[in-house]
Amino acid sequence: MKERGVLIVGGGLAAQRCAEALRRRGYDGAVRMVCAEPDPPYDRPPLSKELLAGTVGEEAVAYRPSWWYEEKEVELLLGTRAEGLDPVARTVRLDSGAELGYERLLIATGSGARRLSFLSGFENVHALRTLADARRLRAELAPGARLAVVGAGFIGQEVAATARELGAEVTMIEALEAPLAPILGAELGAWFAELHAGEGVSVLTGARLESASGRGGRVEELALAGGAKIACDAVVVGVGTEPATAWLAGSGLDESGVPTDTAGRTALPGVYAAGDASVPFDPRFGAHARTEHWDAAAWQGAAVARAMLGEHPGTPPLPSFWSDQYGLRIQYVGHAHHADAMAIEGDPAGRDFEAVFSRGGVPVAGLTVGRPRAIPALKKRIDRGHFPAKDRDLAKEAA
């Protein structure tokens, strides 16, 4: 019988970092990665930016060349999906009907794009979660093409910015009165709307999409509540994500996202979770929270590897991410939803500022525009507020 070893279900960043850390730290047992996509593991942030713009090729987004997996004896099962978990037998059932055993299991299946049912079935309606999605969308973005972006979150905004740079005419449709308002507040949300409007995007806020019509399997027009019509050649839907964890039904784990401790351990023996599929504990705020960010997935995957090997994973870093739009680097760190106040330092009109979110006068998050060097200082300010020197040992124990 083949050695059970470590089974990693997922082919994203957390999965990749776990495999790398296991081999780097001397683990010589079997490591297998079950990857739903046919492509070897790759980096996703460029999908809405450099790759979509055509400034880098697909080879540039691969985490590792094919020979790395052979050399490190990491077995890739591409185009293979997990369909069930039996924690008693310690097996994962695949879509082929085969079962894979494990000694330790990492659940790193990430998340999938939320869909709008009335847009299903149209060939020119796109999400942007995979390399295949980026290939399809890139073919639509000819100069002069009319692109409708539904949802003004960061993915929608990045697609809009890239499409404008490629010469497309872009309409961004947001149901909220300001983009990102539940996370960043109305003032910053309005700044993002103005940023895109200033670059030639038609930004429609407080706009509810009601229906779509077209011919030959392609959307040609979107209808909004109130009667407005939006002509389009292609549509991108960016209305959020859902954890890709439905396959865990009946396992005893939460299908809406798997709670873990700071090392990625779940309630099941030998089972860990990381990345968008997980809901890790944050010792700064004493609560579980999804992070859904690149930096968090990278750290969590490596932390799981250390925990699997009996090592202390350390204290998790603050969740953070970045977004590139119109030549601007926009960065965010922390948990702004905990804040009760926000202060802006700098010049929003000049696209050069930082916003500091606080609760009870203690910083909990920050967003910077055009100030990449400000983020390290923001991280320190937030950690000082939540991990005073006398409490740092306690924070390490909580990790």
C-alpha positions as a LaTeX table, in Angstrom:
\begin{tabular}{lrrr}
\hline
Residue & $x$ (\AA) & $y$ (\AA) & $z$ (\AA) \\
\hline
Met1 & 0.00 & 0.00 & 0.00 \\
Lys2 & 1.32 & 3.42 & $-0.92$ \\
Glu3 & 2.58 & 5.49 & 1.99 \\
Arg4 & $-0.15$ & 7.82 & 3.19 \\
Gly5 & 2.04 & 10.78 & 4.11 \\
Val6 & 0.73 & 14.31 & 3.59 \\
Leu7 & $-2.22$ & 14.90 & 1.28 \\
Ile8 & $-2.84$ & 18.48 & 0.18 \\
Val9 & $-6.23$ & 19.16 & $-1.39$ \\
Gly10 & $-5.93$ & 22.33 & $-3.44$ \\
Gly11 & $-3.45$ & 23.84 & $-5.86$ \\
Gly12 & $-3.27$ & 27.46 & $-4.75$ \\
Leu13 & $-0.81$ & 29.50 & $-2.74$ \\
Ala14 & $-1.43$ & 27.91 & 0.67 \\
Ala15 & $-1.07$ & 24.44 & $-0.83$ \\
Gln16 & 2.15 & 25.36 & $-2.63$ \\
Arg17 & 3.75 & 26.99 & 0.40 \\
Cys18 & 2.91 & 23.97 & 2.55 \\
Ala19 & 4.59 & 21.58 & 0.09 \\
Glu20 & 7.63 & 23.84 & $-0.19$ \\
Ala21 & 8.00 & 24.20 & 3.58 \\
Leu22 & 7.67 & 20.46 & 4.19 \\
Arg23 & 10.51 & 19.67 & 1.81 \\
Arg24 & 12.63 & 22.61 & 2.93 \\
Arg25 & 12.32 & 21.49 & 6.55 \\
Gly26 & 13.41 & 17.93 & 5.80 \\
Tyr27 & 10.15 & 16.00 & 5.53 \\
Asp28 & 10.86 & 13.00 & 3.28 \\
Gly29 & 7.48 & 11.26 & 3.30 \\
Ala30 & 4.94 & 11.24 & 0.48 \\
Val31 & 3.47 & 14.61 & $-0.51$ \\
Arg32 & 0.54 & 14.69 & $-2.93$ \\
Met33 & $-1.42$ & 17.72 & $-4.18$ \\
Val34 & $-4.95$ & 17.28 & $-5.56$ \\
Cys35 & $-5.45$ & 20.18 & $-8.00$ \\
Ala36 & $-8.86$ & 20.77 & $-9.55$ \\
Glu37 & $-7.41$ & 22.78 & $-12.44$ \\
Pro38 & $-5.44$ & 21.23 & $-15.33$ \\
Asp39 & $-2.63$ & 23.76 & $-14.89$ \\
Pro40 & 0.18 & 23.33 & $-12.32$ \\
Pro41 & $-0.02$ & 25.71 & $-9.33$ \\
Tyr42 & 0.26 & 29.39 & $-10.26$ \\
Asp43 & 0.01 & 32.87 & $-8.75$ \\
Arg44 & $-3.44$ & 34.48 & $-8.97$ \\
Pro45 & $-2.90$ & 38.24 & $-8.39$ \\
Pro46 & $-1.50$ & 38.78 & $-11.93$ \\
Leu47 & $-4.71$ & 37.36 & $-13.45$ \\
Ser48 & $-6.49$ & 40.70 & $-13.16$ \\
Lys49 & $-3.39$ & 42.81 & $-13.85$ \\
Glu50 & $-0.22$ & 41.86 & $-15.76$ \\
Leu51 & $-1.49$ & 38.61 & $-17.27$ \\
Leu52 & $-4.81$ & 40.13 & $-18.32$ \\
Ala53 & $-2.95$ & 43.12 & $-19.78$ \\
Gly54 & $-0.63$ & 40.81 & $-21.70$ \\
Thr55 & 2.55 & 42.27 & $-20.17$ \\
Val56 & 3.60 & 38.86 & $-18.81$ \\
Gly57 & 3.12 & 35.37 & $-20.20$ \\
Glu58 & 1.60 & 32.36 & $-18.46$ \\
Glu59 & 5.01 & 30.90 & $-17.68$ \\
Ala60 & 5.71 & 33.93 & $-15.47$ \\
Val61 & 2.84 & 33.15 & $-13.09$ \\
Ala62 & 3.77 & 29.51 & $-12.37$ \\
Tyr63 & 4.98 & 29.08 & $-8.78$ \\
Arg64 & 7.60 & 26.55 & $-9.81$ \\
Pro65 & 8.82 & 24.96 & $-13.06$ \\
Ser66 & 7.62 & 21.41 & $-13.72$ \\
Trp67 & 11.00 & 19.95 & $-12.82$ \\
Trp68 & 10.73 & 21.29 & $-9.27$ \\
Tyr69 & 7.81 & 18.94 & $-8.48$ \\
Glu70 & 9.75 & 16.00 & $-9.88$ \\
Glu71 & 12.94 & 16.90 & $-8.04$ \\
Lys72 & 11.15 & 17.45 & $-4.72$ \\
Glu73 & 8.94 & 14.38 & $-5.22$ \\
Val74 & 5.70 & 16.34 & $-4.90$ \\
Glu75 & 3.06 & 14.44 & $-6.82$ \\
Leu76 & 0.57 & 16.64 & $-8.69$ \\
Leu77 & $-2.85$ & 15.19 & $-9.46$ \\
Leu78 & $-4.06$ & 17.77 & $-11.99$ \\
Gly79 & $-7.65$ & 18.10 & $-13.16$ \\
Thr80 & $-8.78$ & 16.15 & $-10.10$ \\
Arg81 & $-11.40$ & 17.21 & $-7.58$ \\
Ala82 & $-12.06$ & 16.08 & $-4.02$ \\
Glu83 & $-15.66$ & 15.04 & $-3.41$ \\
Gly84 & $-15.67$ & 13.78 & 0.15 \\
Leu85 & $-13.71$ & 13.36 & 3.36 \\
Asp86 & $-13.89$ & 10.37 & 5.73 \\
Pro87 & $-12.01$ & 11.47 & 8.86 \\
Val88 & $-12.39$ & 8.07 & 10.52 \\
Ala89 & $-10.78$ & 6.12 & 7.68 \\
Arg90 & $-8.53$ & 9.11 & 6.94 \\
Thr91 & $-9.38$ & 9.07 & 3.25 \\
Val92 & $-10.41$ & 11.64 & 0.64 \\
Arg93 & $-12.75$ & 10.54 & $-2.15$ \\
Leu94 & $-11.96$ & 11.93 & $-5.61$ \\
Asp95 & $-14.28$ & 12.69 & $-8.53$ \\
Ser96 & $-12.94$ & 9.56 & $-10.23$ \\
Gly97 & $-14.29$ & 7.45 & $-7.38$ \\
Ala98 & $-10.78$ & 6.64 & $-6.16$ \\
Glu99 & $-9.84$ & 7.19 & $-2.51$ \\
Leu100 & $-6.56$ & 8.61 & $-1.22$ \\
Gly101 & $-5.40$ & 7.94 & 2.30 \\
Tyr102 & $-3.51$ & 10.41 & 4.44 \\
Glu103 & $-1.60$ & 10.64 & 7.67 \\
Arg104 & $-2.02$ & 14.42 & 7.65 \\
Leu105 & $-4.39$ & 16.38 & 5.44 \\
Leu106 & $-4.36$ & 20.04 & 4.40 \\
Ile107 & $-7.63$ & 21.50 & 3.15 \\
Ala108 & $-6.60$ & 24.33 & 0.82 \\
Thr109 & $-9.33$ & 24.37 & $-1.81$ \\
Gly110 & $-9.65$ & 28.15 & $-1.75$ \\
Ser111 & $-12.81$ & 29.88 & $-2.87$ \\
Gly112 & $-14.96$ & 30.24 & $-5.95$ \\
Ala113 & $-16.68$ & 33.24 & $-7.48$ \\
Arg114 & $-20.29$ & 33.93 & $-6.58$ \\
Arg115 & $-22.57$ & 33.69 & $-9.63$ \\
Leu116 & $-25.64$ & 35.61 & $-10.73$ \\
Ser117 & $-28.21$ & 33.09 & $-11.96$ \\
Phe118 & $-29.70$ & 35.28 & $-14.71$ \\
Leu119 & $-26.26$ & 35.65 & $-16.27$ \\
Ser120 & $-25.60$ & 31.92 & $-16.41$ \\
Gly121 & $-25.20$ & 30.34 & $-19.84$ \\
Phe122 & $-23.89$ & 33.41 & $-21.67$ \\
Glu123 & $-20.48$ & 32.76 & $-23.20$ \\
Asn124 & $-19.32$ & 36.37 & $-22.80$ \\
Val125 & $-20.02$ & 36.53 & $-19.05$ \\
His126 & $-16.85$ & 36.00 & $-17.05$ \\
Ala127 & $-15.60$ & 35.51 & $-13.52$ \\
Leu128 & $-11.88$ & 35.89 & $-12.83$ \\
Arg129 & $-10.62$ & 33.20 & $-10.49$ \\
Thr130 & $-8.57$ & 30.91 & $-12.73$ \\
Leu131 & $-6.01$ & 30.97 & $-15.51$ \\
Ala132 & $-8.69$ & 29.69 & $-17.88$ \\
Asp133 & $-10.92$ & 32.62 & $-16.87$ \\
Ala134 & $-8.12$ & 35.09 & $-17.66$ \\
Arg135 & $-7.52$ & 33.51 & $-21.08$ \\
Arg136 & $-11.19$ & 33.82 & $-22.01$ \\
Leu137 & $-11.55$ & 37.38 & $-20.76$ \\
Arg138 & $-8.33$ & 38.60 & $-22.40$ \\
Ala139 & $-9.75$ & 37.61 & $-25.80$ \\
Glu140 & $-12.70$ & 39.99 & $-25.21$ \\
Leu141 & $-10.69$ & 43.12 & $-24.37$ \\
Ala142 & $-10.02$ & 44.61 & $-27.78$ \\
Pro143 & $-9.78$ & 48.42 & $-28.04$ \\
Gly144 & $-13.27$ & 49.87 & $-28.14$ \\
Ala145 & $-14.92$ & 46.79 & $-26.63$ \\
Arg146 & $-17.75$ & 47.63 & $-24.22$ \\
Leu147 & $-17.11$ & 45.90 & $-20.91$ \\
Ala148 & $-19.59$ & 45.87 & $-18.04$ \\
Val149 & $-18.06$ & 45.09 & $-14.64$ \\
Val150 & $-20.65$ & 43.98 & $-12.08$ \\
Gly151 & $-19.32$ & 44.66 & $-8.61$ \\
Ala152 & $-16.76$ & 47.27 & $-7.55$ \\
Gly153 & $-14.66$ & 45.26 & $-5.13$ \\
Phe154 & $-10.92$ & 45.09 & $-5.68$ \\
Ile155 & $-11.10$ & 42.39 & $-8.36$ \\
Gly156 & $-13.74$ & 44.36 & $-10.27$ \\
Gln157 & $-11.70$ & 47.54 & $-9.94$ \\
Glu158 & $-8.48$ & 45.87 & $-11.13$ \\
Val159 & $-10.25$ & 44.41 & $-14.15$ \\
Ala160 & $-11.76$ & 47.82 & $-14.92$ \\
Ala161 & $-8.36$ & 49.51 & $-14.68$ \\
Thr162 & $-6.67$ & 46.90 & $-16.89$ \\
Ala163 & $-9.47$ & 47.04 & $-19.44$ \\
Arg164 & $-9.21$ & 50.83 & $-19.65$ \\
Glu165 & $-5.46$ & 50.55 & $-20.24$ \\
Leu166 & $-6.23$ & 48.16 & $-23.10$ \\
Gly167 & $-8.61$ & 50.69 & $-24.66$ \\
Ala168 & $-11.94$ & 49.16 & $-23.67$ \\
Glu169 & $-14.98$ & 51.23 & $-22.72$ \\
Val170 & $-15.87$ & 50.26 & $-19.16$ \\
Thr171 & $-19.05$ & 50.58 & $-17.12$ \\
Met172 & $-18.76$ & 49.56 & $-13.46$ \\
Ile173 & $-22.05$ & 48.66 & $-11.78$ \\
Glu174 & $-22.14$ & 48.65 & $-7.96$ \\
Ala175 & $-25.25$ & 47.97 & $-5.86$ \\
Leu176 & $-23.85$ & 49.87 & $-2.88$ \\
Glu177 & $-23.86$ & 53.65 & $-2.67$ \\
Ala178 & $-20.04$ & 53.58 & $-2.61$ \\
Pro179 & $-17.56$ & 50.83 & $-3.55$ \\
Leu180 & $-16.10$ & 48.87 & $-0.62$ \\
Ala181 & $-18.18$ & 50.88 & 1.86 \\
Pro182 & $-18.81$ & 47.95 & 4.28 \\
Ile183 & $-15.04$ & 47.49 & 4.62 \\
Leu184 & $-13.51$ & 50.93 & 4.17 \\
Gly185 & $-16.44$ & 53.29 & 4.79 \\
Ala186 & $-18.32$ & 55.70 & 2.54 \\
Glu187 & $-15.57$ & 58.34 & 2.36 \\
Leu188 & $-12.90$ & 56.02 & 0.99 \\
Gly189 & $-15.49$ & 54.22 & $-1.12$ \\
Ala190 & $-16.31$ & 57.52 & $-2.81$ \\
Trp191 & $-12.60$ & 58.11 & $-3.41$ \\
Phe192 & $-12.34$ & 54.82 & $-5.30$ \\
Ala193 & $-15.40$ & 55.70 & $-7.38$ \\
Glu194 & $-13.82$ & 59.06 & $-8.26$ \\
Leu195 & $-10.50$ & 57.37 & $-9.10$ \\
His196 & $-12.15$ & 55.24 & $-11.76$ \\
Ala197 & $-14.41$ & 57.99 & $-13.04$ \\
Gly198 & $-11.31$ & 60.15 & $-13.50$ \\
Glu199 & $-9.83$ & 57.43 & $-15.72$ \\
Gly200 & $-12.87$ & 57.30 & $-17.99$ \\
Val201 & $-14.88$ & 54.52 & $-16.34$ \\
Ser202 & $-18.63$ & 55.06 & $-16.16$ \\
Val203 & $-19.26$ & 54.32 & $-12.46$ \\
Leu204 & $-22.85$ & 53.53 & $-11.48$ \\
Thr205 & $-23.40$ & 53.22 & $-7.73$ \\
Gly206 & $-26.63$ & 52.34 & $-5.96$ \\
Ala207 & $-27.42$ & 50.43 & $-9.15$ \\
Arg208 & $-29.23$ & 47.11 & $-8.97$ \\
Leu209 & $-28.90$ & 44.74 & $-11.89$ \\
Glu210 & $-32.22$ & 43.10 & $-12.81$ \\
Ser211 & $-31.84$ & 41.17 & $-16.05$ \\
Ala212 & $-29.80$ & 40.51 & $-19.17$ \\
Ser213 & $-30.70$ & 39.99 & $-22.80$ \\
Gly214 & $-28.86$ & 38.99 & $-25.94$ \\
Arg215 & $-28.63$ & 36.65 & $-28.91$ \\
Gly216 & $-26.50$ & 33.73 & $-29.98$ \\
Gly217 & $-25.51$ & 32.89 & $-26.43$ \\
Arg218 & $-24.00$ & 36.34 & $-25.78$ \\
Val219 & $-25.22$ & 39.14 & $-23.53$ \\
Glu220 & $-25.83$ & 42.35 & $-25.44$ \\
Glu221 & $-27.63$ & 44.45 & $-22.84$ \\
Leu222 & $-28.02$ & 44.66 & $-19.08$ \\
Ala223 & $-31.12$ & 46.13 & $-17.47$ \\
Leu224 & $-30.99$ & 48.01 & $-14.17$ \\
Ala225 & $-33.78$ & 48.64 & $-11.69$ \\
Gly226 & $-35.42$ & 51.86 & $-12.76$ \\
Gly227 & $-35.18$ & 51.07 & $-16.46$ \\
Ala228 & $-31.61$ & 52.05 & $-17.41$ \\
Lys229 & $-29.99$ & 49.86 & $-20.08$ \\
Ile230 & $-26.26$ & 49.11 & $-20.46$ \\
Ala231 & $-25.05$ & 47.91 & $-23.86$ \\
Cys232 & $-22.10$ & 45.55 & $-23.61$ \\
Asp233 & $-19.84$ & 43.20 & $-25.53$ \\
Ala234 & $-18.67$ & 41.35 & $-22.43$ \\
Val235 & $-19.48$ & 41.18 & $-18.72$ \\
Val236 & $-17.25$ & 40.48 & $-15.72$ \\
Val237 & $-18.98$ & 39.49 & $-12.47$ \\
Gly238 & $-17.07$ & 40.32 & $-9.30$ \\
Val239 & $-19.61$ & 40.11 & $-6.50$ \\
Gly240 & $-17.58$ & 38.19 & $-3.96$ \\
Thr241 & $-16.46$ & 34.65 & $-3.29$ \\
Glu242 & $-17.55$ & 31.58 & $-1.35$ \\
Pro243 & $-15.25$ & 28.98 & 0.23 \\
Ala244 & $-14.85$ & 25.92 & $-2.02$ \\
Thr245 & $-15.64$ & 23.56 & 0.84 \\
Ala246 & $-18.95$ & 21.92 & $-0.12$ \\
Trp247 & $-17.04$ & 18.65 & $-0.56$ \\
Leu248 & $-16.61$ & 18.51 & 3.22 \\
Ala249 & $-20.32$ & 17.77 & 3.77 \\
Gly250 & $-20.77$ & 15.05 & 6.37 \\
Ser251 & $-17.19$ & 15.25 & 7.62 \\
Gly252 & $-17.99$ & 17.21 & 10.75 \\
Leu253 & $-16.26$ & 20.34 & 9.46 \\
Asp254 & $-18.10$ & 23.57 & 8.66 \\
Glu255 & $-18.88$ & 23.77 & 4.93 \\
Ser256 & $-19.05$ & 27.56 & 5.06 \\
Gly257 & $-15.37$ & 27.80 & 5.99 \\
Val258 & $-13.24$ & 25.65 & 8.28 \\
Pro259 & $-12.36$ & 27.16 & 11.68 \\
Thr260 & $-8.74$ & 26.63 & 12.72 \\
Asp261 & $-6.33$ & 27.69 & 15.40 \\
Thr262 & $-3.42$ & 29.93 & 14.43 \\
Ala263 & $-1.42$ & 26.91 & 13.24 \\
Gly264 & $-4.18$ & 25.75 & 10.90 \\
Arg265 & $-5.35$ & 22.83 & 13.04 \\
Thr266 & $-9.02$ & 21.91 & 12.69 \\
Ala267 & $-11.25$ & 20.01 & 15.12 \\
Leu268 & $-10.38$ & 16.73 & 13.35 \\
Pro269 & $-7.17$ & 14.80 & 14.18 \\
Gly270 & $-4.50$ & 15.18 & 11.53 \\
Val271 & $-6.60$ & 17.62 & 9.49 \\
Tyr272 & $-5.50$ & 21.21 & 8.81 \\
Ala273 & $-6.91$ & 24.06 & 6.72 \\
Ala274 & $-5.35$ & 27.19 & 5.21 \\
Gly275 & $-6.12$ & 29.96 & 2.74 \\
Asp276 & $-9.62$ & 30.99 & 1.68 \\
Ala277 & $-11.09$ & 27.64 & 2.78 \\
Ser278 & $-10.14$ & 28.37 & 6.40 \\
Val279 & $-11.39$ & 30.69 & 9.13 \\
Pro280 & $-8.30$ & 31.10 & 11.34 \\
Phe281 & $-8.15$ & 32.45 & 14.86 \\
Asp282 & $-6.61$ & 35.91 & 15.16 \\
Pro283 & $-5.03$ & 36.39 & 18.61 \\
Arg284 & $-5.03$ & 40.18 & 18.20 \\
Phe285 & $-8.81$ & 40.36 & 18.22 \\
Gly286 & $-9.67$ & 37.09 & 19.96 \\
Ala287 & $-11.90$ & 35.84 & 17.16 \\
His288 & $-11.97$ & 33.69 & 14.04 \\
Ala289 & $-12.03$ & 35.61 & 10.76 \\
Arg290 & $-11.53$ & 34.81 & 7.08 \\
Thr291 & $-8.61$ & 36.72 & 5.60 \\
Glu292 & $-8.82$ & 35.93 & 1.83 \\
His293 & $-5.50$ & 37.62 & 1.14 \\
Trp294 & $-2.29$ & 36.51 & $-0.59$ \\
Asp295 & 0.02 & 37.19 & 2.34 \\
Ala296 & $-2.22$ & 35.31 & 4.76 \\
Ala297 & $-2.48$ & 32.23 & 2.52 \\
Ala298 & 1.31 & 32.15 & 2.07 \\
Trp299 & 1.95 & 32.32 & 5.81 \\
Gln300 & $-0.81$ & 29.85 & 6.71 \\
Gly301 & 0.43 & 27.21 & 4.26 \\
Ala302 & 3.95 & 27.36 & 5.70 \\
Ala303 & 2.60 & 27.45 & 9.27 \\
Val304 & 0.64 & 24.24 & 8.66 \\
Ala305 & 3.82 & 22.53 & 7.42 \\
Arg306 & 5.63 & 23.55 & 10.60 \\
Ala307 & 2.74 & 22.37 & 12.76 \\
Met308 & 2.62 & 19.03 & 10.92 \\
Leu309 & 6.31 & 18.59 & 11.78 \\
Gly310 & 5.75 & 19.43 & 15.46 \\
Glu311 & 7.29 & 22.89 & 15.24 \\
His312 & 5.91 & 26.15 & 16.63 \\
Pro313 & 4.48 & 28.14 & 13.71 \\
Gly314 & 4.88 & 31.56 & 15.33 \\
Thr315 & 2.40 & 34.42 & 15.56 \\
Pro316 & 0.41 & 35.06 & 12.37 \\
Pro317 & 1.13 & 38.36 & 10.63 \\
Leu318 & $-1.58$ & 40.91 & 10.12 \\
Pro319 & $-3.62$ & 40.18 & 7.01 \\
Ser320 & $-2.62$ & 42.46 & 4.16 \\
Phe321 & $-2.98$ & 42.81 & 0.42 \\
Trp322 & $-2.16$ & 45.12 & $-2.44$ \\
Ser323 & $-3.91$ & 46.32 & $-5.59$ \\
Asp324 & $-2.38$ & 47.95 & $-8.67$ \\
Gln325 & $-4.66$ & 50.38 & $-10.50$ \\
Tyr326 & $-3.69$ & 53.07 & $-13.05$ \\
Gly327 & $-0.05$ & 52.91 & $-12.01$ \\
Leu328 & $-0.91$ & 53.29 & $-8.31$ \\
Arg329 & 0.08 & 50.82 & $-5.62$ \\
Ile330 & $-2.79$ & 50.53 & $-3.13$ \\
Gln331 & $-2.06$ & 48.55 & 0.05 \\
Tyr332 & $-4.14$ & 47.48 & 3.00 \\
Val333 & $-3.32$ & 45.88 & 6.34 \\
Gly334 & $-5.38$ & 44.81 & 9.34 \\
His335 & $-9.11$ & 44.47 & 9.99 \\
Ala336 & $-10.92$ & 47.73 & 9.23 \\
His337 & $-14.32$ & 46.25 & 10.13 \\
His338 & $-13.28$ & 46.45 & 13.81 \\
Ala339 & $-12.79$ & 50.23 & 13.60 \\
Asp340 & $-15.00$ & 52.97 & 15.02 \\
Ala341 & $-12.98$ & 55.86 & 13.52 \\
Met342 & $-10.84$ & 56.66 & 10.49 \\
Ala343 & $-8.32$ & 59.44 & 9.88 \\
Ile344 & $-6.69$ & 60.39 & 6.58 \\
Glu345 & $-3.12$ & 61.66 & 6.37 \\
Gly346 & $-1.94$ & 63.10 & 3.06 \\
Asp347 & $-3.60$ & 64.23 & $-0.16$ \\
Pro348 & $-6.44$ & 62.03 & $-1.52$ \\
Ala349 & $-6.95$ & 64.38 & $-4.48$ \\
Gly350 & $-3.28$ & 63.94 & $-5.38$ \\
Arg351 & $-3.53$ & 60.15 & $-4.97$ \\
Asp352 & $-0.96$ & 60.20 & $-2.17$ \\
Phe353 & $-2.33$ & 59.39 & 1.30 \\
Glu354 & $-2.83$ & 56.86 & 4.05 \\
Ala355 & $-5.99$ & 56.13 & 6.01 \\
Val356 & $-5.64$ & 54.82 & 9.56 \\
Phe357 & $-8.57$ & 52.94 & 11.09 \\
Ser358 & $-8.79$ & 52.77 & 14.87 \\
Arg359 & $-11.00$ & 51.47 & 17.65 \\
Gly360 & $-10.96$ & 53.29 & 20.96 \\
Gly361 & $-7.96$ & 55.22 & 19.69 \\
Val362 & $-5.97$ & 52.03 & 18.94 \\
Pro363 & $-5.06$ & 51.43 & 15.26 \\
Val364 & $-6.63$ & 48.27 & 13.82 \\
Ala365 & $-6.07$ & 48.73 & 10.07 \\
Gly366 & $-4.59$ & 51.01 & 7.45 \\
Leu367 & $-4.83$ & 51.70 & 3.74 \\
Thr368 & $-2.18$ & 53.51 & 1.73 \\
Val369 & $-2.26$ & 54.94 & $-1.78$ \\
Gly370 & 1.04 & 55.70 & $-3.48$ \\
Arg371 & 2.96 & 55.13 & $-0.24$ \\
Pro372 & 4.41 & 51.60 & $-0.31$ \\
Arg373 & 7.01 & 52.45 & 2.34 \\
Ala374 & 4.31 & 53.40 & 4.86 \\
Ile375 & 2.96 & 49.87 & 5.34 \\
Pro376 & 5.74 & 48.50 & 7.62 \\
Ala377 & 5.24 & 51.41 & 10.02 \\
Leu378 & 1.46 & 50.88 & 9.98 \\
Lys379 & 1.90 & 47.20 & 10.82 \\
Lys380 & 4.07 & 48.12 & 13.79 \\
Arg381 & 1.54 & 50.67 & 15.04 \\
Ile382 & $-1.26$ & 48.10 & 14.88 \\
Asp383 & 0.76 & 45.37 & 16.60 \\
Arg384 & 1.93 & 47.75 & 19.33 \\
Gly385 & $-1.70$ & 48.49 & 20.11 \\
His386 & $-2.68$ & 44.83 & 20.37 \\
Phe387 & 0.53 & 43.17 & 21.52 \\
Pro388 & 2.11 & 45.42 & 24.18 \\
Ala389 & 5.54 & 44.18 & 25.24 \\
Lys390 & 4.20 & 42.47 & 28.37 \\
Asp391 & 1.59 & 40.56 & 26.33 \\
Arg392 & 3.79 & 39.30 & 23.50 \\
Asp393 & 4.57 & 36.03 & 25.23 \\
Leu394 & 0.84 & 35.43 & 25.69 \\
Ala395 & 0.28 & 36.11 & 22.01 \\
Lys396 & 2.91 & 33.51 & 21.12 \\
Glu397 & 1.16 & 30.99 & 23.36 \\
Ala398 & $-2.16$ & 31.74 & 21.66 \\
Ala399 & $-0.51$ & 31.00 & 18.32 \\
\hline
\end{tabular}
